Amino acid sequence: MTTSALVLTLFIAWTLLLLLLVMEVLRSQLVATGRVQPNAFRPDNGNLSPFMQRLARAHANCVESLPVFGGLLVVALLTQRSGVTDPLAPWFMAARLAQSTIHLVSLSAAAVTARFAFFAVQLAIGAWWTWSLLVFTRA
């Protein structure tokens, strides 16, 4: 498995982890304990705790980013050009994990600034991948 394929799988796994093992486990617990009715959940968790709202947003950020960044990884894999994405793929994943984790922890000004910095790293990597996949030809 190439580094790009591994990172794509990890990105999907992280998105699924936020949804399944964190959000849905917590939601199930709220229903099982009678604190929330099964039909009372809002998509943004707006009627739940601030943590649950941040969790919904962190998950949504992953879902929103997956088509773009995951798509670039898929293009590299399908065109057998993972050499373009492999070197920065671990850095992309580290920035994604940091962004999501900070989102879960705090909405303070410092946290939002740090979260944006990690998102900016992902944007720069994505821009480089796009440029490299479009411009550089395989030797």
C-alpha positions in Angstrom: 0.0 0.0 0.0 1.4 3.4 -0.9 1.6 6.2 1.6 -1.2 8.0 -0.3 -3.5 5.0 -0.1 -2.8 4.6 3.6 -3.5 8.3 4.3 -6.7 8.1 2.3 -7.8 5.1 4.3 -6.8 6.9 7.6 -8.7 10.0 6.5 -11.8 7.9 5.9 -11.3 6.0 9.2 -10.9 9.3 11.1 -14.1 10.6 9.6 -15.9 7.4 10.5 -14.4 7.4 14.0 -15.8 10.8 14.7 -19.2 9.8 13.5 -19.6 6.2 14.7 -17.4 5.8 17.8 -17.8 9.2 19.2 -20.9 11.0 18.0 -23.2 8.0 17.7 -22.0 6.3 20.9 -22.6 9.5 22.8 -26.0 10.0 21.1 -27.0 6.4 21.9 -26.0 7.0 25.5 -28.2 10.1 25.7 -31.2 8.2 24.3 -30.6 5.1 26.5 -30.5 7.3 29.6 -33.6 9.2 28.6 -31.9 12.6 28.4 -32.8 13.0 24.7 -35.6 11.6 22.6 -34.4 9.6 19.6 -36.1 12.1 17.2 -34.8 15.2 19.0 -31.3 15.3 17.5 -30.4 18.2 15.2 -27.8 17.7 12.5 -25.5 20.2 14.1 -26.2 18.9 17.6 -27.4 22.5 18.3 -29.6 21.3 21.2 -26.8 19.4 22.9 -23.7 20.3 24.8 -21.0 22.6 23.4 -18.7 19.5 23.0 -21.4 17.7 20.9 -21.8 20.8 18.8 -18.0 21.0 18.2 -18.0 17.2 17.5 -20.7 17.6 14.8 -18.7 20.5 13.2 -15.4 18.6 13.3 -17.1 15.7 11.6 -18.7 18.0 9.0 -15.3 19.5 8.3 -13.9 16.1 7.5 -16.9 15.2 5.3 -16.6 18.6 3.5 -12.8 18.1 2.9 -12.9 14.5 2.0 -14.0 14.9 -1.7 -11.3 17.5 -2.3 -8.3 16.1 -0.6 -9.4 12.5 -0.9 -10.1 13.1 -4.5 -6.6 14.3 -5.1 -5.2 11.2 -3.4 -7.5 9.0 -5.6 -6.4 10.8 -8.8 -2.8 10.2 -7.8 -3.5 6.5 -7.1 -5.5 5.9 -10.2 -2.9 7.6 -12.5 -0.1 5.8 -10.7 1.4 9.1 -9.6 1.3 8.6 -5.8 4.9 9.7 -5.9 3.4 13.2 -6.1 1.2 12.8 -3.0 3.2 10.3 -0.9 5.8 12.7 0.5 3.3 15.2 2.0 0.4 12.8 2.7 1.5 12.1 6.3 1.8 15.8 6.9 -1.6 16.3 5.5 -3.1 13.6 7.8 -1.2 15.1 10.8 -2.7 18.5 10.1 -6.2 17.0 9.7 -5.9 15.2 13.0 -4.6 18.3 14.7 -7.4 20.5 13.3 -10.1 18.1 14.3 -8.6 17.5 17.8 -8.3 21.3 18.4 -11.9 21.7 17.2 -13.1 19.1 19.8 -11.2 20.8 22.7 -11.9 24.5 22.4 -13.4 27.4 20.5 -11.1 30.0 22.2 -9.5 32.6 19.9 -6.1 30.8 20.2 -7.7 27.5 19.4 -9.5 28.8 16.4 -6.3 30.4 15.2 -4.4 27.2 15.6 -7.1 25.2 14.0 -7.0 27.5 11.0 -3.2 27.2 10.8 -3.6 23.4 10.5 -6.3 23.9 7.9 -4.0 26.2 6.0 -1.3 23.5 5.9 -3.9 21.2 4.3 -4.8 23.8 1.8 -1.2 24.4 0.9 -0.6 20.7 0.5 -3.8 20.3 -1.6 -2.8 23.2 -3.8 0.7 21.7 -4.3 -0.8 18.3 -5.2 -3.2 19.9 -7.7 -0.5 21.8 -9.3 1.8 18.8 -9.4 -0.8 16.5 -10.8 -1.8 18.9 -13.5 1.5 20.3 -14.6 4.3 17.8 -13.9 4.4 14.9 -16.2 5.5 11.5 -15.2 9.1 10.8 -16.2 
